[in-house]
């Protein structure tokens, strides 16, 4: 066995072997995979192994499409069969909302050039003569859908990796991982130790146990999951061809041909956790006792769809473990707090995603960053707040609602609240409806009636009119927005300026009381983040950024060494904040402070520590609303006192509390981008309108990468859209955009109704060679074309006069 390697992959299941293969494919051939038992032991060997291409997340769709195409290439490359069956998949919609979802996916497929299209009941019957579709209102067909052989695919990855020089050690349990002072690792096994630069935790069911060796706790929880295979059915055996699978998500089951029978599986409401206190180390190819009664309601619906399955005998039952994250997405990426430790576990649709998971993981380790923005998988989306209680509650909800539609703006309640601020109870009394942001309960909108909850749909919902009132209140008078979900950082010491100046692309303020907006440049020259940096005092700065990206950005902060005597603090937990904005915000705040807030003495992008109603605040004249306003940052212990005073004062000026949904509408009216939607490492500064904030007469993180792309013509441009939303629905993000004659233009990143301008609006990307400002386009809301126009300027106050008033 090797004693040194570029990377050691722990776990010989599907995903571990894919990562090994892709590391070798990208040039790292001095790599080793360690498996405690036989390859596929754990959850790989008993998987149903269905494959499909479409996903609600656009980048996951790209990843799944890559994976589906990879399997046949693997067979050619390695000579190892992957057992690929692609008779297609029929997707059924019994409800209007499911139809909306499928039509949107059809539009995305058209945009990405994928094969996914509507068929009639008659066509569906020709494809699957044994099924009935009388109760179905919409049917889509994915010709490439199907399934693969779990062991065959895993062995193909392994064979391909070995052929390129990678090594696989079976029956070699890892008993320890120890980081060395230089950031490298010693991986300890019963066969000896390996010194490696990278450790990859692909432990699957044992992902928690592998993580614990490095001092990590991952938010993962295994469950039981059942499917069964029927005995041979004459009608199937006599068909003479393989039948397409059926995806009846409204019926909450999955159904496909297996041999001359059927495979039927379900995600039942009466689910079961397994191994809550740790996965047994001697578990390998075992299964749990059958418990088909738990899924019988689902099975009945399946046999009603294909009646000949009703009388078939059961040939084999599989009741095996799966390991879930709180949102059923992968726990994936480098651990921000450790150097060179990569996680890839908690994967549910592994056979649809394994190739993409492996490719992007290899890119991240070798090239420093994946080609796509995959924050939906990034383990940095969770922090310590995602504890065992939260994880179990969310996993139970995810399992029992596996096939439920994830609606735009939907906020599920399981596991909450995880983290609350002192003002939480007061906000509840005001009828606040909360969302989850990096664990925090964050105000979305205010109903005025305690206990109000969101309704969910693709159409406008119960919050649409109240949010409109909040927007109008702020635009006409004043609003108070809780911004405590923003991430706050405090940098102190003699090297504070030098550290920040080496980190970000804009020039950092040198004068106390000044602020700047700045991008953070990614490894490939894209936009990794955007921040407001304020010089508070000599040798002290405060930096404010995206709350959900707090842990993600730690990776970049760690790339610049702190000077001696300088401290960096993640101060989000101890700092709360409010944005007071609107044309009457100055008059309102002036009554609450002795500080001079006049435009002459407190200009835009200036800051000062002031007293507001007896509370010391760092006041920064900036507002994400695009209106006159100040951010007020105070100690969390003073949050309730400050909030109460602000609301009382606002009421005298016709104002009140404003939530995050209104803020979303306000920023879209102004054309302001947001990290995770408009800004990501995929896009260059010149594509998102931030190139003017990149200063080339200084050094900054990844400047060389930016210099390589700065003169490139924009591939796409961030623009605004005005949409004729005739279907009582607004864009929300992900909708494809075409020219009136059907050429792909781009896609929506954020959408909302612009209450101030009386128009449905969106932000998104457009290919400048296909469409430019002023051109007519079509935005596919609810999967149907809606006439739209690319805006030439922000829909609201394009000159920015109100912001600087």
ZIZIBEL-V551151 format. One record per helix or strand of 2 or more residues. SS is the DSSP state (H for helix, E for strand). FROM is the first residue (numbers start at 1). LEN is the number of residues. Records with the same first field share a line. If there is no record, write none. Layout:
BEGIN
SS = FROM-LEN ; FROM-LEN
END
This chain:
BEGIN
E = 4-7 ; 31-4 ; 50-2 ; 89-5 ; 117-3 ; 138-5 ; 146-2 ; 167-3 ; 174-6 ; 185-5 ; 192-10 ; 220-11 ; 245-4 ; 253-6 ; 261-6 ; 314-12 ; 331-4 ; 341-5 ; 432-6 ; 440-7 ; 479-4 ; 487-6 ; 514-8 ; 526-12 ; 540-6 ; 567-4 ; 575-7 ; 606-7 ; 615-6 ; 629-7 ; 656-3 ; 717-7 ; 736-3 ; 744-11 ; 759-8 ; 776-6 ; 784-7
H = 14-12 ; 58-21 ; 96-17 ; 121-7 ; 150-14 ; 204-10 ; 234-4 ; 249-3 ; 292-14 ; 307-3 ; 350-18 ; 379-3 ; 388-13 ; 424-6 ; 464-13 ; 496-8 ; 550-8 ; 585-6 ; 636-17 ; 660-11 ; 685-4 ; 691-3 ; 703-7
END
